[in-house]
Structures are given as C-alpha cells and as structure tokens.
Amino acid sequence: EGLKSKYQRAIQQKVERNWIKPPGISGNYGCDVKVRQIPSGDVIDVEVRGCRGGSDALRRSVEAAVRRASPLPSAPDPGVFEPEITIFFRPEG
C-alpha cells in the first residue's frame, strides 16, 4: 500500500470518527465527498455529492463530520498532499 492510499484512509477514518448518524438512516448508504484543504489540513470547503441510500439529513451530517474533522491528518510526505481530494464516505456500522 502506498503513502497516498494510507493518507487518504487516515482522512476517511478521521471523518468517520466525527460523524453523527442522523435518525432514520439505515441500510446501504454512502456519499462522494470533495474536500478542499490547505497544507495544515484545515478544511476550507466541503461538497457532498452522489449520496446513495440517504436523505438530505445524511448529506448534511457528512458535511458536518468533515468540518469537525478539521484539521485533517497531515500528509506523510509533502509530495502526497493534495489541496483537493475526493473520498467515498461509507461508515461501517
């Protein structure tokens, strides 16, 4: 596994730890999330799109989780940092 995939997984895990599941959400769900960040990991913009199996409440809860997760984990190497990343948010459980 490369540094880039480890870095993206660390970001995804931090977002998932900050997520509060809205009432009424069950089954198979997930969202594509585009995150803009600065090198310090501070989130400057979040765009949640393509949610599957969820409602507007799911979209809002995922956006809030990304904002609570700021600052995101630091890149293990400056060459791995990306100011704009897309993750697929699909929490376990």
Residue frames as qw, qx, qy, qz and C-alpha x, y, z in Angstrom:
[[0.000, 0.889, 0.457, 0.000, 0.00, 0.00, 0.00],
 [0.447, 0.433, -0.003, 0.783, 1.39, 3.38, -0.99],
 [0.187, -0.190, -0.394, 0.880, 1.72, 6.53, 1.08],
 [0.272, -0.101, -0.241, -0.926, -1.09, 8.20, -0.85],
 [0.600, -0.332, -0.626, -0.370, -3.66, 5.49, -0.12],
 [0.495, -0.309, -0.635, 0.506, -2.62, 5.38, 3.58],
 [0.055, -0.072, -0.147, 0.985, -3.03, 9.16, 3.74],
 [0.439, -0.202, -0.393, -0.782, -6.50, 9.04, 2.15],
 [0.617, -0.343, -0.707, -0.031, -7.54, 6.24, 4.51],
 [0.343, -0.218, -0.511, 0.757, -6.37, 8.28, 7.52],
 [0.196, -0.036, -0.055, -0.978, -8.53, 11.20, 6.35],
 [0.572, -0.244, -0.588, -0.517, -11.52, 8.93, 5.78],
 [0.564, -0.301, -0.715, 0.283, -11.16, 7.35, 9.23],
 [0.151, -0.147, -0.372, 0.904, -10.97, 10.73, 10.97],
 [0.382, -0.114, -0.254, -0.881, -14.11, 11.91, 9.17],
 [0.629, -0.268, -0.688, -0.244, -15.93, 8.69, 10.14],
 [0.432, -0.243, -0.654, 0.572, -14.95, 9.15, 13.81],
 [0.021, 0.163, 0.204, -0.965, -16.52, 12.63, 13.71],
 [0.345, -0.200, -0.592, -0.700, -19.77, 11.52, 12.08],
 [0.344, 0.113, 0.672, -0.646, -23.05, 11.54, 14.00],
 [0.007, 0.229, 0.888, 0.399, -25.56, 9.25, 12.30],
 [0.387, -0.080, 0.019, -0.918, -28.88, 11.01, 11.71],
 [0.531, 0.123, 0.726, -0.419, -32.07, 9.25, 12.85],
 [0.736, 0.501, 0.256, -0.376, -33.81, 7.13, 10.25],
 [0.416, 0.665, -0.578, -0.226, -30.70, 6.27, 8.23],
 [0.734, -0.231, 0.635, -0.071, -30.26, 2.54, 7.70],
 [0.866, 0.435, 0.244, 0.035, -29.18, 0.05, 5.09],
 [0.707, 0.052, 0.261, 0.655, -26.51, 0.61, 2.48],
 [0.127, 0.979, 0.156, -0.006, -25.54, 4.26, 2.17],
 [0.639, -0.268, 0.162, 0.703, -22.56, 6.39, 1.27],
 [0.245, 0.949, 0.121, -0.156, -21.55, 9.68, -0.30],
 [0.670, 0.329, 0.033, 0.664, -18.82, 11.02, -2.53],
 [0.302, -0.906, -0.144, 0.258, -17.21, 13.95, -0.72],
 [0.574, 0.551, -0.045, 0.605, -14.95, 16.54, -2.33],
 [0.527, -0.771, -0.147, 0.325, -12.77, 18.28, 0.26],
 [0.439, 0.726, -0.148, 0.508, -10.60, 21.34, -0.27],
 [0.703, -0.652, -0.098, 0.265, -7.84, 21.82, 2.30],
 [0.185, 0.898, -0.369, 0.152, -4.70, 23.82, 2.90],
 [0.588, 0.370, -0.676, 0.248, -1.33, 22.19, 3.78],
 [0.185, -0.334, 0.657, -0.650, -2.05, 22.49, 7.52],
 [0.103, -0.231, -0.968, 0.010, -5.02, 20.15, 7.00],
 [0.238, 0.386, 0.419, -0.786, -7.58, 22.87, 7.68],
 [0.313, 0.483, 0.777, 0.256, -10.70, 22.27, 5.60],
 [0.030, 0.268, -0.048, -0.962, -11.71, 25.28, 3.51],
 [0.600, 0.169, -0.193, -0.757, -14.60, 23.76, 1.55],
 [0.339, 0.022, 0.936, -0.094, -16.72, 20.60, 1.52],
 [0.579, 0.203, -0.290, -0.734, -19.00, 19.39, -1.24],
 [0.448, 0.005, 0.877, -0.176, -21.07, 16.27, -0.57],
 [0.572, 0.356, -0.302, -0.675, -22.49, 14.74, -3.72],
 [0.609, 0.187, -0.725, -0.263, -23.78, 11.48, -5.03],
 [0.371, -0.239, 0.737, -0.512, -25.24, 10.18, -1.77],
 [0.532, -0.036, -0.761, -0.370, -26.70, 6.72, -2.08],
 [0.536, -0.361, -0.760, 0.070, -29.37, 5.39, 0.21],
 [0.296, -0.370, -0.478, 0.740, -29.68, 8.55, 2.23],
 [0.054, 0.884, 0.461, 0.052, -31.58, 11.75, 2.61],
 [0.183, 0.827, -0.099, 0.522, -30.67, 15.40, 2.82],
 [0.624, -0.741, 0.194, -0.153, -30.04, 14.75, 6.53],
 [0.916, -0.093, 0.177, 0.349, -27.33, 12.25, 5.56],
 [0.544, 0.608, 0.050, 0.576, -25.68, 14.78, 3.25],
 [0.183, -0.869, 0.127, -0.442, -25.71, 17.46, 5.95],
 [0.807, -0.562, 0.184, 0.001, -24.36, 15.04, 8.59],
 [0.864, 0.137, 0.122, 0.470, -21.45, 14.04, 6.35],
 [0.296, 0.748, -0.031, 0.593, -20.57, 17.68, 5.63],
 [0.470, -0.811, 0.157, -0.310, -20.65, 18.43, 9.37],
 [0.924, -0.295, 0.139, 0.199, -18.38, 15.42, 10.07],
 [0.696, 0.413, 0.024, 0.587, -15.76, 16.68, 7.60],
 [0.001, -0.815, 0.094, -0.572, -15.83, 20.13, 9.18],
 [0.710, -0.665, 0.162, -0.162, -15.49, 18.63, 12.70],
 [0.939, -0.036, 0.098, 0.329, -12.55, 16.51, 11.48],
 [0.430, 0.745, -0.106, 0.499, -10.63, 19.67, 10.53],
 [0.258, 0.687, -0.584, -0.347, -7.68, 19.86, 10.68],
 [0.966, 0.179, -0.124, -0.136, -7.32, 16.64, 8.70],
 [0.838, -0.356, 0.243, 0.334, -4.32, 14.35, 9.24],
 [0.011, 0.804, -0.422, -0.420, -1.04, 15.68, 7.87],
 [0.839, 0.481, -0.241, -0.078, 0.34, 14.22, 4.68],
 [0.869, -0.376, 0.174, 0.269, 3.19, 11.77, 5.46],
 [0.539, -0.086, 0.360, 0.757, 5.20, 13.42, 2.70],
 [0.166, 0.571, 0.033, -0.803, 4.70, 16.84, 1.03],
 [0.142, 0.197, -0.727, -0.642, 4.52, 15.10, -2.36],
 [0.066, -0.336, -0.939, -0.032, 1.39, 13.22, -1.23],
 [0.107, 0.499, 0.437, -0.741, -0.57, 16.31, -0.15],
 [0.113, 0.416, 0.642, 0.634, -3.45, 17.29, -2.42],
 [0.132, 0.035, 0.236, -0.962, -5.37, 20.53, -1.91],
 [0.700, 0.079, -0.025, -0.709, -8.50, 18.86, -3.31],
 [0.004, -0.134, 0.991, 0.009, -9.35, 15.26, -2.57],
 [0.717, -0.117, -0.226, -0.649, -12.43, 13.12, -3.10],
 [0.092, -0.164, 0.943, -0.273, -13.25, 10.36, -0.66],
 [0.565, -0.292, -0.607, -0.477, -16.14, 7.91, -0.60],
 [0.280, -0.295, 0.593, -0.695, -17.80, 8.16, 2.79],
 [0.773, -0.168, -0.499, -0.354, -19.30, 4.82, 3.78],
 [0.286, -0.533, 0.629, -0.488, -19.11, 4.31, 7.54],
 [0.458, -0.015, -0.889, -0.004, -19.05, 0.84, 8.98],
 [0.251, -0.336, -0.810, 0.409, -21.90, 0.05, 11.32]]
